[in-house]
Amino acid sequence: MKKVLLGVSASISAYKAVEIVRLLKKRGYKVKVLMTEDATKFVSPLTFEVVSEEAVIVDQFKDADNKKVEHIRLAREYDLLLIAPASLDLIGKLSCGIADSFLALIFYAFEKKVLISPAMNSSMYNHPVNQKNIEYLKSIRVDFIEPDSGSLACGEEGIGRLPSPEYIVERVEAELTDKILKDKKILITGGPTREKFDDFRFLSNPSSGKTGLFLAEKARNFGAKVTLISGKTALKRPWGVEYVEIESARDMEREVKKRIKDIDILIMSAAVADFRPEIYKKGKIKKEKIKDTYDLKLVKNPDILKEVSKAKKEGQIFVGFSAQEDLNMDEAKKKLKEKKLDLIVLNKISDKRGGFESDENKVIIISKDEDIEKTRFLSKEEIAEKILKFIYEKWVKKER
Ligand SMILES: Cc1cc2nc3c(=O)[nH]c(=O)nc-3n(C[C@H](O)[C@H](O)[C@H](O)COP(=O)(O)O)c2cc1C
């Protein structure tokens, strides 16, 4: 279990730190909260104590177990120090050697990763003194989470908001993930394609894009350089990933081909439409002009994987997905050979619990030399991790 020290200082956004603790705990981290004295005027230590299930340290002389020199003990035991929110005052102290609170003190004893998330009014954030302090801390390899812009607690607009607890937790998770795919260039496709027959109507499928998104996020956390080429989805755009939004199968083919030469791993998880309307009409086809039926002739779309496989280079790893109504292993193995794949991920789309619009999936991973891993129903996030770890174990680990 990875362990996070969360430092909370006196900003109006301190209440958001309670949610940060909750989300970290939900993801399986041990969390211990350290607060400045002034932070307790915004949120009670009791709240953090209940949510973290750990005693909170505010006063270094009263709350800390000094028989064990606790600032050193905790600095050695914990894996990451996150300070969120970080006040202007605390950032100033940390940049010039002041250690007048337990939280400030531990900063100097901590030798692993420190992540600071400032939150304050824009004038305070942009103040040359604060900027100079941040620049100095960055220069000694302290990492910062850039504040968001928007409406601030004081009623003004601008930069200075504490980012969402979800985002801060993602940054912690990325930091604490082993970099098993460090520097690998990975191209991932995800989501549905839209095949238009006029400017307002199209054929598509119910793919949510979650598998592609989670693959991209996990691969980024594993240290890879990731590009996600995705059809339109309702999902957030992942940070730290080159994101390319496309509409049709032919757009996707163009974008994949542009990048294929330079990548190490290709994962095609998009639900690419097999067919598109033969004719596309500009504007909107008028309903009044159609009697009872409207003939839509379909033509086959390019098979992107088959196309790019023709120019597959030595050492590149290609992964395909096969969405089937029944889990037909023979059909999947045939596809694996035909498209020169290294791995195929077979998933069932007829199951109510898994497939297209669900948060879960159950897959069979088959490698070209017939190593097979069958999963039970898992979240799509867990499935993404399994696929990437399979690739690591099978190929990347051996070359390192
Ligand atoms: C209502 C209110 C809101 C405040 N919000 C912030 C803030 O968001 N960011 C900040 O840097 N300071 C803020 N301050 C100022 C700090 O609370 C003050 O500088 C405090 O002494 C910092 O203590 P600490 O750095 O020891 O936690 C606020 C003060 C008040 C009264």
The ligand as a Gaussian input file, in Angstrom:
#p B3LYP/6-31G(d) Opt

LIG

0 1
 C      -11.124000      34.212000       4.456000
 C       -9.681000      33.996000       4.137000
 C       -9.329000      33.281000       3.041000
 C       -7.995000      33.079000       2.705000
 N       -7.682000      32.353000       1.602000
 C       -6.388000      32.210000       1.264000
 C       -6.046000      31.472000       0.106000
 O       -6.906000      30.921000      -0.605000
 N       -4.730000      31.343000      -0.202000
 C       -3.749000      31.892000       0.563000
 O       -2.577000      31.751000       0.207000
 N       -4.059000      32.598000       1.662000
 C       -5.344000      32.760000       2.047000
 N       -5.650000      33.465000       3.178000
 C       -4.547000      33.981000       4.024000
 C       -3.961000      32.894000       4.899000
 O       -4.975000      32.236000       5.598000
 C       -2.918000      33.465000       5.849000
 O       -1.826000      33.984000       5.119000
 C       -2.459000      32.412000       6.819000
 O       -1.675000      33.027000       7.842000
 C       -1.624000      31.332000       6.151000
 O       -1.290000      30.345000       7.098000
 P       -0.472000      29.040000       6.769000
 O        0.373000      29.326000       5.588000
 O        0.342000      28.794000       8.000000
 O       -1.436000      27.972000       6.563000
 C       -6.990000      33.652000       3.536000
 C       -7.348000      34.357000       4.670000
 C       -8.682000      34.546000       4.990000
 C       -9.017000      35.307000       6.220000

